[in-house]
Amino acid sequence: MGFVIPTSLQREHESLHEELRRATQAGGEVGEAASALARLMHPHFVKEDQIALPPLGLLASLARGEVSAAMAEVLTLTDRLEADLPAMLQEHQAIVGALQRLHEAATRAGREEIVEFGRRLMAHARIEEEVMYPAAVLVGRYVRLRLGPTPQG
């Protein structure tokens, strides 16, 4: 069973990627700070796209009470997410540090659109930590509970 990242989350990630790409082209201190941020964010976004966001594609089905044996495949993702969560949160701390450097550089350069991008990215990270990651973990726990013992658990 393939797990599809909710379209709204895909679009948000794509938008953030595009804004960051544009910021890296700003040149000077702003471009350098944006490039440093991009180097941290790219592998983090890849990991999110692999393990943290796909389980959220099951939320609507689970909320409707729809559970199937094929959903057990999500446990591989959610178990890995739970194991990797401390590292992912540390990555967020590093990203926040790089975001602060970008914010300072963009403020000095008068690049308000990049300052605003930084605010949106910071809010996105908080939503991931407070809502998306816990929801993905709960998807796995709920599926495991509903399906009973599985070879993975």
Secondary structure, DSSP 4 states (H G I P E B T S, - for coil): ---PPPHHHHHHHHHHHHHHHHHHTT-HHHHHHHHHHHHHHHHHHHHIIIIISGGGGGHHHHHTT---GGGGGHHHHHHHHHHHHHHHHHHHHHHHHHHHHHHHHHHHHT-HHHHHHHHHHHHHHHHIIIIIHHHHHHHHHHHHHHH---TT-
